Amino acid sequence: MNHHASLSAPPRRTRRIVLLGLAILGLASAVFVVRRPLMMAAPMCMAGRWHGCFDTFNGVVLITLVALPLAALVVWALAHRRRAAGVASAWRMSLAEVGMVHGTVPFLWMTMMPGAGPGTAPRRVSLVPLRDLVTMGSGGIVGNLLIFAALGFFAPMRFAALASVPRVLALGAGCSVLVETAQYVLWLDRVSSVDDVLVNATGAVLAALASRRWWRTTEEAPSDQPRPAPAPAG
């Protein structure tokens, strides 16, 4: 019996429980801080009305938080199915896939919300780096950092090909360029700014660095395939 492995298992499990508890505490604290704006959108969202819920930042954030239990259920279902098929790292893969979607789609939705004059206001493009950064404000900077943070955090955990800082930077910048281009093409009365691309990509990289210890390595790539059944004894 490996006594070292048996002794190291409880501290590792305790560390995971502590980290999960801290994450829940942080989320609860954030919800408490923004509880009033969220409650303003609650009646509209509960009534299923588009205006006042799905077309506002508060409403989208509220729906995202309410959908967290459903996202957790999807993670559990995917992991259970993969474990039954003998797939290694089933929980990490499932969490990464759901996390990328649940943590990115709401922010993309908010970035594609039109301004006051969609289709009528002049299209605006800002290609001078750092010129718009000083006018964003702390809220704008934090929001731009978060747009692709979930993608940067979870993508290297799911895909070995993205497990490097330059590739995550390229992924964040590429996705941001697509968003800024879509804003311009769809004439949403929003500024397509190079500073948005820079901050979005920075947020993806910072989030990726936070998850670096769980990145998937190339050596783990073959483990996605189901494990072969053991040969019958002769």
C-alpha positions as CSV (number, residue, x, y, z in Angstrom):
1,M,0.0,0.0,0.0
2,N,1.3,3.5,-0.9
3,H,1.1,5.3,2.5
4,H,2.5,8.5,0.9
5,A,-0.4,8.7,-1.6
6,S,-3.0,7.9,1.1
7,L,-1.5,10.7,3.3
8,S,-1.4,13.2,0.5
9,A,-5.0,12.6,-0.6
10,P,-6.8,14.3,2.4
11,P,-4.8,17.6,2.2
12,R,-5.5,17.7,-1.6
13,R,-9.2,17.1,-1.0
14,T,-9.2,19.7,1.8
15,R,-7.5,22.2,-0.5
16,R,-10.2,21.7,-3.2
17,I,-13.0,22.1,-0.6
18,V,-11.4,25.3,0.6
19,L,-11.0,26.7,-2.9
20,L,-14.6,25.8,-3.7
21,G,-15.8,27.5,-0.5
22,L,-13.8,30.6,-1.3
23,A,-15.2,30.7,-4.8
24,I,-18.8,30.5,-3.5
25,L,-18.0,33.1,-0.9
26,G,-16.6,35.5,-3.5
27,L,-19.6,34.9,-5.8
28,A,-22.0,35.5,-2.9
29,S,-20.1,38.7,-2.0
30,A,-20.3,40.0,-5.6
31,V,-24.0,39.3,-5.7
32,F,-24.6,41.1,-2.5
33,V,-22.8,44.2,-3.7
34,V,-24.9,44.3,-6.9
35,R,-28.1,43.0,-5.5
36,R,-30.1,46.2,-5.9
37,P,-29.4,46.6,-9.7
38,L,-30.2,42.9,-10.2
39,M,-33.4,43.1,-8.3
40,M,-34.5,46.0,-10.5
41,A,-34.4,43.6,-13.5
42,A,-35.9,40.7,-11.6
43,P,-39.6,41.5,-12.2
44,M,-39.1,41.8,-16.0
45,C,-37.0,38.6,-16.1
46,M,-39.6,36.7,-14.1
47,A,-42.3,37.8,-16.4
48,G,-40.3,36.7,-19.4
49,R,-40.2,40.2,-21.0
50,W,-37.5,41.0,-23.5
51,H,-37.5,44.7,-22.7
52,G,-36.0,45.4,-19.3
53,C,-34.4,41.9,-19.0
54,F,-32.7,40.5,-22.0
55,D,-31.8,44.0,-23.4
56,T,-30.2,45.3,-20.2
57,F,-26.9,44.5,-18.5
58,N,-28.6,43.8,-15.1
59,G,-31.0,41.4,-16.7
60,V,-28.3,39.4,-18.5
61,V,-26.2,39.2,-15.3
62,L,-29.3,38.1,-13.3
63,I,-30.2,35.4,-15.8
64,T,-26.5,34.2,-15.8
65,L,-26.5,33.8,-12.1
66,V,-29.9,32.1,-12.0
67,A,-28.7,29.6,-14.6
68,L,-25.6,28.6,-12.6
69,P,-27.4,25.5,-11.0
70,L,-28.4,24.4,-14.5
71,A,-24.8,24.8,-15.7
72,A,-23.6,22.7,-12.7
73,L,-26.1,20.0,-13.6
74,V,-24.8,20.0,-17.2
75,V,-21.2,19.6,-15.9
76,W,-22.3,16.7,-13.7
77,A,-24.2,15.0,-16.6
78,L,-21.3,15.3,-19.0
79,A,-18.7,14.1,-16.5
80,H,-20.9,11.2,-15.5
81,R,-21.3,10.1,-19.1
82,R,-17.6,10.4,-19.8
83,R,-16.6,8.5,-16.7
84,A,-18.9,5.7,-17.7
85,A,-17.2,5.6,-21.0
86,G,-13.8,5.4,-19.3
87,V,-12.6,8.9,-20.4
88,A,-9.8,10.3,-18.3
89,S,-10.1,13.8,-16.8
90,A,-13.9,13.7,-17.3
91,W,-14.6,16.3,-14.7
92,R,-12.0,18.8,-15.9
93,M,-13.1,18.5,-19.5
94,S,-16.8,18.9,-18.7
95,L,-16.2,21.8,-16.4
96,A,-14.0,23.5,-19.0
97,E,-16.5,23.1,-21.8
98,V,-19.5,24.4,-19.7
99,G,-17.4,27.1,-18.1
100,M,-16.3,28.5,-21.5
101,V,-19.9,28.7,-22.7
102,H,-21.6,29.9,-19.6
103,G,-18.9,32.5,-18.8
104,T,-18.5,33.9,-22.3
105,V,-21.9,33.9,-24.0
106,P,-23.5,36.4,-21.6
107,F,-20.7,38.9,-22.1
108,L,-20.8,38.5,-25.8
109,W,-24.6,39.2,-25.7
110,M,-23.9,42.4,-23.7
111,T,-21.3,43.6,-26.2
112,M,-23.7,43.1,-29.0
113,M,-26.5,45.2,-27.4
114,P,-27.1,48.3,-29.6
115,G,-26.6,51.8,-28.5
116,A,-29.0,54.7,-28.7
117,G,-29.0,55.1,-32.5
118,P,-28.5,51.7,-34.2
119,G,-28.6,52.0,-38.0
120,T,-28.7,55.8,-37.9
121,A,-25.8,57.0,-36.0
122,P,-22.4,57.2,-37.9
123,R,-20.2,54.2,-37.6
124,R,-17.3,54.9,-35.4
125,V,-13.8,53.2,-35.5
126,S,-10.9,54.0,-33.2
127,L,-7.6,52.6,-34.3
128,V,-5.2,54.7,-32.1
129,P,-4.0,52.5,-29.3
130,L,-4.6,53.7,-25.7
131,R,-6.7,56.7,-26.8
132,D,-10.0,55.2,-25.6
133,L,-8.5,53.6,-22.6
134,V,-8.5,56.8,-20.5
135,T,-12.2,57.3,-21.2
136,M,-13.3,53.8,-20.4
137,G,-13.4,54.2,-16.7
138,S,-12.8,51.5,-14.1
139,G,-16.2,49.8,-14.9
140,G,-15.4,49.7,-18.6
141,I,-12.0,48.3,-18.1
142,V,-13.2,45.6,-15.7
143,G,-16.0,44.7,-18.1
144,N,-13.6,44.4,-21.1
145,L,-11.2,42.3,-19.0
146,L,-14.1,39.9,-18.2
147,I,-15.4,39.4,-21.7
148,F,-13.1,36.6,-22.7
149,A,-11.8,35.8,-19.2
150,A,-13.8,32.5,-19.0
151,L,-12.5,31.5,-22.4
152,G,-8.9,32.2,-21.4
153,F,-9.3,30.4,-18.1
154,F,-11.0,27.2,-19.4
155,A,-9.7,26.8,-23.0
156,P,-6.2,25.7,-22.0
157,M,-7.8,23.2,-19.5
158,R,-9.8,21.7,-22.4
159,F,-7.5,21.9,-25.4
160,A,-3.8,21.1,-25.3
161,A,-3.3,23.1,-28.4
162,L,-4.2,26.3,-26.5
163,A,-2.0,25.6,-23.5
164,S,0.4,28.5,-24.0
165,V,0.2,32.2,-23.3
166,P,0.8,33.3,-26.9
167,R,-1.9,31.1,-28.1
168,V,-4.4,32.3,-25.5
169,L,-3.4,35.9,-26.4
170,A,-4.0,35.2,-30.1
171,L,-7.4,33.5,-29.2
172,G,-8.5,36.5,-27.1
173,A,-7.4,39.0,-29.7
174,G,-8.9,37.1,-32.6
175,C,-12.3,36.7,-30.9
176,S,-12.3,40.4,-29.9
177,V,-11.5,41.5,-33.5
178,L,-14.5,39.5,-34.6
179,V,-16.7,41.2,-32.0
180,E,-15.5,44.7,-33.0
181,T,-16.0,43.9,-36.7
182,A,-19.5,42.6,-36.0
183,Q,-20.4,45.8,-34.1
184,Y,-19.3,47.8,-37.1
185,V,-21.0,45.7,-39.8
186,L,-24.3,45.4,-37.9
187,W,-24.3,49.2,-37.3
188,L,-25.0,48.9,-33.6
189,D,-24.0,52.5,-32.7
190,R,-21.0,51.2,-30.7
191,V,-17.3,52.2,-31.1
192,S,-15.1,49.6,-32.7
193,S,-11.9,50.3,-30.8
194,V,-8.5,48.8,-30.9
195,D,-8.3,49.4,-27.1
196,D,-11.2,47.0,-26.6
197,V,-9.2,44.3,-28.4
198,L,-6.1,45.0,-26.3
199,V,-8.1,44.9,-23.0
200,N,-10.1,41.8,-24.0
201,A,-7.0,39.9,-24.9
202,T,-5.3,41.0,-21.7
203,G,-8.2,39.7,-19.7
204,A,-8.0,36.3,-21.5
205,V,-4.3,36.0,-20.7
206,L,-4.6,37.0,-17.1
207,A,-7.4,34.4,-16.6
208,A,-5.3,31.8,-18.4
209,L,-2.4,32.4,-16.0
210,A,-4.8,31.9,-13.1
211,S,-5.6,28.4,-14.3
212,R,-2.1,27.5,-15.4
213,R,-1.6,24.7,-12.9
214,W,-4.6,22.9,-14.5
215,W,-3.6,23.3,-18.1
216,R,-3.8,20.3,-20.3
217,T,-0.5,19.0,-21.6
218,T,0.1,17.4,-24.9
219,E,1.0,14.2,-23.1
220,E,-2.6,14.0,-21.9
221,A,-4.1,14.3,-25.4
222,P,-4.6,10.6,-26.1
223,S,-6.5,10.2,-22.8
224,D,-9.6,11.7,-24.4
225,Q,-10.3,8.4,-26.1
226,P,-12.2,5.8,-24.2
227,R,-10.0,3.3,-22.5
228,P,-9.8,-0.1,-24.2
229,A,-11.6,-3.0,-22.4
230,P,-9.1,-5.4,-20.8
231,A,-8.4,-8.5,-22.7
232,P,-10.0,-11.7,-21.4
233,A,-7.8,-13.9,-19.4
234,G,-6.4,-16.8,-21.4
